[in-house]
């Protein structure tokens, strides 16, 4: 158990460094591609078993988070926070989309992801799919994700922990960092809606 805790702490330290790099990269990228949809086209599967393409991220401003169901802290915390932000900013549920895309498709089937997400929120929609397609999507959206072995032959995932903010045309408009203050996160989402 002690080795597992040390592994988790090491993973968090590595993740913090990756987040700093990602924030710089995304801000640079935002200036370069702000008028083009962010990411890549894709064919994945929603938590309800229905096909999902990048078009699902269009039509409304979007909160987009990449995580996994075996995550010990970052993902459940972020999912819980997203639910709170949505209730505050969009209580009727008609202004903003929110998605949770797995970085661990080997364990996170659509059904597993659906159970996980729906236990916290009925506003966030889980997306999973074929591991090769998920890997392509992660690369296309500039998401850092890596398996990290832990005791007993298990593994955890290091991954980008920021929530991406996309406008209704799928263009990158910023991020909400893991652990960011609630007031700041809500202000960013309100701004995203107002400028759309």
C-alpha contacts under 8 A as a table, 3 or more apart, distances in Angstrom:
res1	aa1	res2	aa2	distance
1	X	4	X	4.98
1	X	5	X	6.31
2	X	5	X	5.12
2	X	6	X	6.24
3	X	6	X	5.07
3	X	7	X	6.06
3	X	151	X	7.34
4	X	7	X	4.97
4	X	8	X	6.20
4	X	150	X	6.28
4	X	151	X	6.51
5	X	8	X	5.03
5	X	9	X	6.17
6	X	9	X	5.10
6	X	10	X	6.09
7	X	10	X	5.09
7	X	11	X	6.06
7	X	150	X	6.92
8	X	11	X	4.96
8	X	12	X	6.21
9	X	12	X	5.10
9	X	13	X	6.35
10	X	13	X	5.14
10	X	14	X	6.26
11	X	14	X	5.12
11	X	15	X	5.99
11	X	148	X	7.97
11	X	158	X	6.15
12	X	15	X	4.89
12	X	16	X	6.12
12	X	158	X	7.75
13	X	16	X	5.18
13	X	17	X	6.60
14	X	17	X	5.30
14	X	18	X	6.30
14	X	158	X	7.70
15	X	18	X	4.94
15	X	19	X	6.03
15	X	158	X	6.19
15	X	159	X	6.55
15	X	160	X	6.94
15	X	161	X	7.79
16	X	19	X	5.04
16	X	20	X	6.39
17	X	20	X	5.22
17	X	21	X	6.44
18	X	21	X	5.13
18	X	22	X	6.00
18	X	144	X	7.42
18	X	160	X	7.00
19	X	22	X	4.88
19	X	23	X	6.05
19	X	160	X	6.16
19	X	161	X	6.97
19	X	162	X	7.36
20	X	23	X	5.26
20	X	24	X	6.51
21	X	24	X	5.32
21	X	25	X	6.14
22	X	25	X	4.93
22	X	26	X	5.83
22	X	160	X	7.66
23	X	26	X	5.21
23	X	27	X	6.10
23	X	175	X	7.80
24	X	27	X	5.27
24	X	28	X	6.21
25	X	28	X	5.12
25	X	29	X	5.96
26	X	29	X	4.86
26	X	30	X	5.82
26	X	174	X	7.60
27	X	30	X	5.02
27	X	31	X	6.59
27	X	174	X	7.30
28	X	31	X	5.52
28	X	32	X	6.62
29	X	32	X	4.99
29	X	33	X	5.99
29	X	34	X	7.71
30	X	33	X	5.43
30	X	34	X	5.04
30	X	172	X	6.13
30	X	173	X	6.93
30	X	174	X	7.59
31	X	34	X	5.70
33	X	36	X	5.39
33	X	37	X	7.72
33	X	38	X	7.39
33	X	171	X	7.96
33	X	172	X	7.93
34	X	37	X	7.58
34	X	38	X	7.89
34	X	171	X	6.00
34	X	172	X	6.15
34	X	173	X	7.39
35	X	171	X	6.50
36	X	170	X	7.84
36	X	171	X	5.89
37	X	169	X	6.39
37	X	170	X	4.66
37	X	171	X	4.27
37	X	172	X	7.06
38	X	141	X	6.93
38	X	166	X	7.82
38	X	170	X	5.91
38	X	171	X	5.03
38	X	172	X	5.52
39	X	137	X	7.36
39	X	140	X	4.84
39	X	141	X	4.32
39	X	142	X	7.60
40	X	54	X	7.39
40	X	137	X	6.50
40	X	140	X	5.24
40	X	141	X	6.83
41	X	53	X	6.76
41	X	54	X	5.39
41	X	137	X	7.88
42	X	52	X	7.76
42	X	53	X	5.18
42	X	54	X	5.76
42	X	133	X	7.30
42	X	137	X	6.70
43	X	51	X	6.80
43	X	52	X	5.80
43	X	53	X	4.89
43	X	54	X	7.60
43	X	129	X	7.96
43	X	133	X	7.31
44	X	51	X	5.93
44	X	52	X	5.07
44	X	53	X	6.30
44	X	127	X	6.81
44	X	128	X	6.06
44	X	129	X	4.76
44	X	130	X	7.05
44	X	133	X	7.22
44	X	134	X	7.48
45	X	48	X	7.88
45	X	49	X	5.76
45	X	50	X	5.63
45	X	51	X	4.64
45	X	52	X	5.23
45	X	110	X	6.58
45	X	127	X	5.72
45	X	128	X	5.33
45	X	129	X	5.12
46	X	49	X	5.25
46	X	50	X	5.26
46	X	51	X	6.16
46	X	52	X	5.88
46	X	110	X	6.02
46	X	125	X	7.25
46	X	126	X	5.85
46	X	127	X	4.47
46	X	128	X	6.20
46	X	129	X	7.96
47	X	50	X	7.38
47	X	110	X	4.31
47	X	111	X	5.66
47	X	112	X	7.88
47	X	113	X	6.07
47	X	114	X	4.48
47	X	125	X	6.81
47	X	126	X	5.04
47	X	127	X	5.80
47	X	128	X	7.15
48	X	110	X	6.79
48	X	111	X	7.02
48	X	114	X	6.95
49	X	110	X	6.24
49	X	111	X	7.50
52	X	55	X	7.76
52	X	56	X	6.47
52	X	127	X	7.63
53	X	56	X	5.85
54	X	57	X	5.53
54	X	58	X	7.45
55	X	58	X	5.29
56	X	59	X	7.92
57	X	60	X	7.48
57	X	61	X	7.96
57	X	62	X	6.41
57	X	97	X	7.32
57	X	168	X	7.40
57	X	169	X	7.86
57	X	170	X	6.16
58	X	61	X	7.34
58	X	62	X	7.72
58	X	167	X	7.72
58	X	168	X	4.95
58	X	169	X	5.24
58	X	170	X	5.61
59	X	168	X	4.70
59	X	169	X	6.53
60	X	95	X	6.22
60	X	96	X	5.50
60	X	97	X	6.18
60	X	167	X	6.69
60	X	168	X	4.17
60	X	169	X	7.66
61	X	95	X	7.08
61	X	96	X	5.11
61	X	97	X	6.20
61	X	165	X	7.40
61	X	166	X	5.67
61	X	167	X	4.26
61	X	168	X	4.41
61	X	169	X	7.83
61	X	170	X	7.72
61	X	192	X	6.79
61	X	193	X	6.30
61	X	196	X	7.10
62	X	96	X	5.65
62	X	97	X	4.61
62	X	98	X	5.58
62	X	99	X	7.65
62	X	164	X	7.87
62	X	165	X	5.84
62	X	166	X	5.00
62	X	167	X	6.20
62	X	168	X	6.93
62	X	170	X	7.73
63	X	96	X	7.42
63	X	97	X	6.19
63	X	98	X	4.57
63	X	99	X	6.28
63	X	163	X	6.28
63	X	164	X	5.76
63	X	165	X	5.12
63	X	166	X	6.63
64	X	98	X	5.93
64	X	99	X	4.98
64	X	100	X	6.25
64	X	101	X	7.55
64	X	163	X	5.53
64	X	164	X	4.95
64	X	165	X	6.52
64	X	166	X	7.62
65	X	99	X	6.15
65	X	100	X	4.90
65	X	101	X	6.18
65	X	161	X	7.44
65	X	162	X	6.79
65	X	163	X	4.78
65	X	164	X	6.33
66	X	100	X	5.67
66	X	101	X	4.69
66	X	102	X	5.65
66	X	103	X	6.14
66	X	143	X	7.66
66	X	159	X	7.73
66	X	160	X	7.04
66	X	161	X	7.09
66	X	163	X	7.67
67	X	71	X	7.44
67	X	75	X	5.72
67	X	100	X	6.73
67	X	101	X	6.25
67	X	102	X	5.06
67	X	103	X	5.44
67	X	104	X	7.63
67	X	159	X	7.07
67	X	160	X	7.89
67	X	161	X	7.38
68	X	71	X	5.63
68	X	75	X	6.68
68	X	101	X	7.81
68	X	102	X	5.04
68	X	103	X	5.75
68	X	104	X	5.70
68	X	108	X	6.98
68	X	157	X	7.78
69	X	75	X	7.42
69	X	102	X	7.78
69	X	108	X	6.64
69	X	112	X	7.88
69	X	113	X	6.67
69	X	116	X	6.48
70	X	156	X	7.22
71	X	74	X	6.60
71	X	75	X	5.75
71	X	76	X	7.18
71	X	156	X	7.11
71	X	157	X	7.45
72	X	75	X	7.33
72	X	76	X	7.43
73	X	76	X	5.82
73	X	77	X	6.00
74	X	77	X	5.28
74	X	78	X	5.99
74	X	161	X	7.04
74	X	178	X	7.42
75	X	78	X	5.08
75	X	79	X	5.99
75	X	161	X	7.75
76	X	79	X	5.08
76	X	80	X	6.06
77	X	80	X	5.17
77	X	81	X	6.13
78	X	81	X	4.96
78	X	82	X	6.00
78	X	178	X	7.08
79	X	82	X	5.08
79	X	83	X	6.34
79	X	117	X	7.54
79	X	120	X	7.07
79	X	121	X	7.65
80	X	83	X	5.25
80	X	84	X	6.51
80	X	120	X	6.28
80	X	121	X	7.54
81	X	84	X	5.05
81	X	85	X	6.19
82	X	85	X	5.05
82	X	86	X	6.10
82	X	124	X	7.99
83	X	86	X	5.20
83	X	87	X	6.26
83	X	120	X	7.43
83	X	121	X	5.87
83	X	123	X	7.01
83	X	124	X	7.43
84	X	87	X	5.18
84	X	88	X	6.27
85	X	88	X	5.15
85	X	89	X	5.98
85	X	90	X	7.97
85	X	182	X	7.65
85	X	185	X	7.48
85	X	186	X	5.95
86	X	89	X	5.23
86	X	90	X	5.21
86	X	91	X	6.53
86	X	93	X	7.55
86	X	96	X	7.72
86	X	123	X	7.69
87	X	90	X	5.59
87	X	91	X	4.56
87	X	93	X	7.99
88	X	91	X	6.09
88	X	186	X	7.66
89	X	186	X	6.77
89	X	189	X	7.31
89	X	190	X	6.57
90	X	93	X	5.28
90	X	94	X	6.85
90	X	95	X	6.08
90	X	96	X	6.90
92	X	95	X	7.91
93	X	96	X	6.70
93	X	123	X	7.37
95	X	193	X	7.22
96	X	193	X	7.61
97	X	123	X	7.73
97	X	124	X	7.47
98	X	123	X	6.65
98	X	124	X	4.79
98	X	125	X	6.34
99	X	124	X	5.19
99	X	125	X	4.76
99	X	126	X	5.85
99	X	127	X	7.12
100	X	117	X	7.78
100	X	124	X	6.61
100	X	125	X	6.06
100	X	126	X	4.77
100	X	127	X	6.11
101	X	126	X	5.90
101	X	127	X	4.67
101	X	128	X	6.09
102	X	105	X	6.06
102	X	108	X	6.69
102	X	113	X	7.75
102	X	126	X	7.63
102	X	127	X	6.39
102	X	128	X	5.54
102	X	134	X	7.77
103	X	134	X	7.10
103	X	135	X	7.79
103	X	138	X	7.50
103	X	145	X	6.50
103	X	157	X	7.77
103	X	159	X	7.55
104	X	107	X	5.98
104	X	108	X	5.86
104	X	131	X	7.82
104	X	157	X	7.49
105	X	108	X	4.77
105	X	109	X	6.27
105	X	128	X	6.04
105	X	129	X	6.21
105	X	130	X	6.72
105	X	131	X	5.36
105	X	134	X	7.06
106	X	109	X	7.19
106	X	131	X	6.56
107	X	112	X	7.99
108	X	111	X	7.78
108	X	112	X	5.56
108	X	113	X	5.55
108	X	128	X	6.71
109	X	112	X	5.16
109	X	113	X	6.04
109	X	128	X	6.17
109	X	129	X	7.06
110	X	113	X	5.11
110	X	114	X	5.92
110	X	126	X	7.25
110	X	127	X	6.63
110	X	128	X	5.41
110	X	129	X	7.15
111	X	114	X	4.97
111	X	115	X	6.23
112	X	115	X	5.28
112	X	116	X	6.24
113	X	116	X	5.05
113	X	117	X	6.05
113	X	126	X	5.85
113	X	127	X	7.36
113	X	128	X	7.31
114	X	117	X	5.29
114	X	118	X	5.82
114	X	125	X	7.61
114	X	126	X	5.80
115	X	118	X	5.36
115	X	119	X	6.11
116	X	119	X	5.48
116	X	120	X	7.32
117	X	120	X	5.66
117	X	121	X	5.98
117	X	122	X	7.65
117	X	124	X	6.80
117	X	125	X	7.14
117	X	126	X	6.37
118	X	121	X	4.92
118	X	122	X	5.43
118	X	124	X	7.65
121	X	124	X	5.78
122	X	125	X	7.57
128	X	134	X	7.28
129	X	133	X	6.89
129	X	134	X	6.27
130	X	133	X	5.29
130	X	134	X	6.11
131	X	134	X	5.02
131	X	135	X	6.07
132	X	135	X	5.09
132	X	136	X	6.30
133	X	136	X	5.03
133	X	137	X	6.21
134	X	137	X	5.01
134	X	138	X	6.14
135	X	138	X	5.11
135	X	139	X	6.29
136	X	139	X	5.21
136	X	140	X	6.10
137	X	140	X	4.92
137	X	141	X	6.05
138	X	141	X	5.25
138	X	142	X	5.99
138	X	143	X	4.90
138	X	144	X	7.20
138	X	145	X	7.61
139	X	142	X	4.95
139	X	143	X	5.97
139	X	144	X	7.71
140	X	143	X	7.67
143	X	159	X	7.13
143	X	160	X	5.73
144	X	158	X	7.58
144	X	159	X	5.09
144	X	160	X	5.17
145	X	157	X	6.57
145	X	158	X	5.47
145	X	159	X	4.10
145	X	160	X	6.59
146	X	157	X	5.52
146	X	158	X	5.20
146	X	159	X	6.44
147	X	155	X	6.34
147	X	156	X	5.91
147	X	157	X	4.66
147	X	158	X	6.46
148	X	155	X	5.34
148	X	156	X	5.20
148	X	157	X	5.62
148	X	158	X	6.80
149	X	153	X	6.84
149	X	154	X	6.00
149	X	155	X	4.17
149	X	156	X	6.38
150	X	153	X	6.40
150	X	154	X	5.34
150	X	155	X	4.99
150	X	156	X	6.84
151	X	154	X	6.13
151	X	155	X	7.82
161	X	177	X	6.95
161	X	178	X	5.74
162	X	175	X	6.07
162	X	176	X	5.58
162	X	177	X	4.61
162	X	178	X	5.55
163	X	175	X	5.40
163	X	176	X	5.03
163	X	177	X	6.51
163	X	178	X	7.67
164	X	172	X	7.36
164	X	173	X	7.79
164	X	174	X	6.19
164	X	175	X	4.58
164	X	176	X	6.63
165	X	172	X	6.12
165	X	173	X	5.37
165	X	174	X	5.16
165	X	175	X	5.44
165	X	176	X	7.52
165	X	189	X	7.69
165	X	192	X	7.43
166	X	169	X	7.58
166	X	170	X	5.21
166	X	171	X	5.15
166	X	172	X	4.64
166	X	173	X	5.36
166	X	174	X	7.34
166	X	192	X	7.87
167	X	170	X	5.25
167	X	171	X	5.34
167	X	172	X	6.70
167	X	173	X	6.56
167	X	192	X	6.75
167	X	193	X	7.82
167	X	196	X	6.13
168	X	171	X	7.40
168	X	196	X	6.66
173	X	192	X	7.32
176	X	180	X	6.59
176	X	185	X	5.99
176	X	188	X	7.69
177	X	180	X	5.30
180	X	184	X	6.85
180	X	185	X	6.57
181	X	184	X	5.35
181	X	185	X	6.32
182	X	185	X	5.11
182	X	186	X	6.10
183	X	186	X	5.23
183	X	187	X	6.08
184	X	187	X	5.09
184	X	188	X	6.26
185	X	188	X	5.19
185	X	189	X	6.40
186	X	189	X	5.14
186	X	190	X	6.12
187	X	190	X	5.12
187	X	191	X	6.07
188	X	191	X	5.05
188	X	192	X	6.12
189	X	192	X	4.91
189	X	193	X	6.27
190	X	193	X	5.16
190	X	194	X	6.06
191	X	194	X	4.98
191	X	195	X	6.04
192	X	195	X	5.45
192	X	196	X	6.24
193	X	196	X	5.31
